[in-house]
Amino acid sequence: MLVLILVGSLFQANLAAADTIIKNADGSSVETRSDGTKIIKNADGSSVETRSDGTKIIKNANGSSVETRSDGTKIIKNANGSSVETMSDGTKIVKNANGSSIETRSDGTKIVRNANGSSIETRSDKTEIIKNADGSSIETRPDGTEIVKNADGSSVQTNPDGSRIITNPDGTKFVEKAKKP
């Protein structure tokens, strides 16, 4: 049940026993919810939301926003759809409006994701994994091992000594010994 109460030039709406919205003559409002959330909306469309868990969301009139969570995570969303998320563990994710992103983890791992679904992951130990949109991938390890996985589930692992492990789509494996020079 919504009850509007005229108090001078202010409107107060009682939404529930402890939920209130105070609307000012200039178009701004203050909403207080029973869970402790408080939302201040300005006449220009901007707002500040403070939640009981410590999360604070500042929304600008242009559609951009900054969210700061109680664990230290910070998310900046731009009006064009791009964003930057910095997590409490140091991980940072930059997302572009086209769907591509770059994720840098606190351990040094970097993942570049393209809008078409392909990605390149470089781990802190220098392992590189290239994933294609069709599900195939190539993994190159620091010791020289290369694993090529096809979309059908088959794969070929080439080891530093030249030996190869060939896996068929049905899971059967064949081992080729290294050829002697």
C-alpha positions in Angstrom: 0.0 0.0 0.0 1.3 3.4 -1.0 0.4 6.4 1.1 1.4 9.9 0.1 1.5 12.5 2.8 1.8 16.2 2.0 4.1 17.9 4.5 4.7 21.5 3.5 6.4 21.3 0.1 7.6 17.7 0.7 5.8 14.5 -0.2 6.4 11.5 2.0 5.4 8.0 0.8 5.1 5.2 3.2 5.8 2.0 1.3 6.1 -0.4 4.3 6.3 -0.1 8.0 9.9 1.2 7.9 10.3 2.2 4.2 9.9 5.8 3.3 10.4 8.1 0.3 10.6 11.8 0.8 10.1 13.8 -2.5 11.2 17.3 -2.6 9.7 20.1 -4.7 12.8 20.3 -6.9 12.4 16.7 -8.0 15.0 15.2 -5.7 14.1 12.4 -3.2 15.5 10.5 -0.3 14.4 6.8 0.1 15.1 4.9 3.3 14.5 1.2 3.3 13.9 -1.1 6.2 17.1 -3.1 5.4 19.2 0.1 6.0 19.6 1.1 2.4 19.4 4.8 1.7 19.0 6.2 -1.8 19.4 9.9 -2.5 18.1 10.9 -6.0 18.9 14.3 -7.4 16.7 16.3 -9.8 19.3 15.8 -12.6 18.9 12.0 -12.4 22.1 11.3 -10.5 21.9 9.3 -7.2 23.9 7.9 -4.3 22.9 4.6 -2.9 24.4 3.4 0.4 23.6 -0.1 1.5 23.7 -1.6 5.0 26.6 -3.9 4.0 28.7 -0.8 3.3 28.3 -0.9 -0.5 28.1 2.6 -2.1 26.8 3.2 -5.6 27.2 6.7 -7.2 25.2 7.0 -10.4 25.8 10.0 -12.6 23.2 11.7 -14.8 25.0 10.6 -17.9 24.6 6.9 -17.0 28.1 6.3 -15.6 28.5 4.9 -12.1 31.0 4.0 -9.4 30.3 1.1 -7.1 32.5 0.5 -4.1 31.8 -2.7 -2.1 32.6 -3.3 1.5 35.3 -5.9 0.5 37.2 -3.2 -1.4 36.0 -4.1 -4.9 35.4 -1.1 -7.1 33.4 -1.1 -10.3 33.5 1.9 -12.6 30.8 1.7 -15.4 31.0 4.2 -18.2 28.0 5.6 -20.1 29.3 3.9 -23.3 29.0 0.4 -21.7 32.7 -0.1 -20.9 33.8 -0.8 -17.3 36.8 -1.3 -15.0 36.5 -3.7 -12.1 39.2 -3.8 -9.5 38.7 -6.6 -7.0 40.0 -6.7 -3.4 42.6 -9.3 -4.3 44.1 -7.0 -6.9 42.5 -8.6 -10.0 41.5 -6.0 -12.6 39.1 -6.5 -15.4 38.7 -3.9 -18.2 35.6 -4.5 -20.3 35.0 -2.7 -23.6 31.6 -1.8 -24.9 32.1 -4.2 -27.8 32.4 -7.2 -25.4 36.1 -7.6 -25.4 38.0 -7.5 -22.1 41.5 -7.7 -20.5 41.7 -9.4 -17.1 44.9 -9.1 -15.1 45.0 -11.2 -12.0 47.0 -10.6 -8.8 49.3 -13.6 -9.6 50.3 -12.0 -12.9 48.0 -14.0 -15.2 46.6 -12.0 -18.0 43.6 -12.9 -20.1 42.6 -11.0 -23.3 39.1 -11.9 -24.4 37.9 -10.9 -27.8 34.3 -10.1 -28.7 34.2 -13.1 -31.0 34.8 -15.5 -28.1 38.5 -16.1 -28.7 41.1 -15.4 -26.0 44.7 -15.4 -25.1 45.8 -16.3 -21.6 49.3 -15.8 -20.4 49.9 -17.3 -16.9 52.5 -16.1 -14.4 54.7 -19.2 -15.3 54.6 -18.0 -18.9 52.3 -20.7 -20.1 50.3 -19.3 -23.0 46.8 -20.6 -24.0 45.2 -19.4 -27.2 41.5 -20.3 -27.3 39.6 -19.9 -30.6 35.9 -19.2 -30.8 35.2 -22.6 -32.3 36.5 -24.3 -29.1 39.9 -25.3 -30.4 43.1 -24.2 -28.5 46.8 -24.1 -28.5 48.7 -24.3 -25.2 52.4 -23.6 -25.0 54.3 -24.3 -21.8 57.6 -22.8 -20.7 59.3 -26.2 -21.1 58.4 -26.3 -24.8 55.4 -28.6 -24.5 52.7 -27.7 -27.0 49.1 -29.0 -26.8 46.8 -28.5 -29.7 43.2 -29.2 -29.0 40.6 -29.4 -31.7 36.9 -28.5 -31.4 36.0 -32.2 -31.9 37.9 -33.2 -28.7 41.0 -34.6 -30.4 44.4 -33.3 -29.4 48.1 -33.6 -30.1 50.6 -33.0 -27.3 54.2 -32.5 -28.5 56.7 -32.8 -25.8 60.2 -31.1 -25.6 61.9 -34.4 -26.5 59.8 -34.7 -29.7 57.5 -37.4 -28.5 53.8 -36.9 -29.1 50.6 -38.0 -27.4 47.7 -38.1 -29.9 44.2 -38.3 -28.4 41.2 -39.1 -30.7 37.7 -37.6 -30.2 36.6 -40.9 -28.6 39.4 -40.6 -26.0 41.8 -43.3 -27.3 45.4 -42.3 -27.1 48.5 -43.1 -29.1 52.0 -42.3 -28.1 54.7 -41.6 -30.7 58.2 -41.9 -29.5 60.7 -39.2 -30.4 62.4 -39.8 -33.7 66.2 -40.3 -33.3 68.3 -37.9 -35.4 
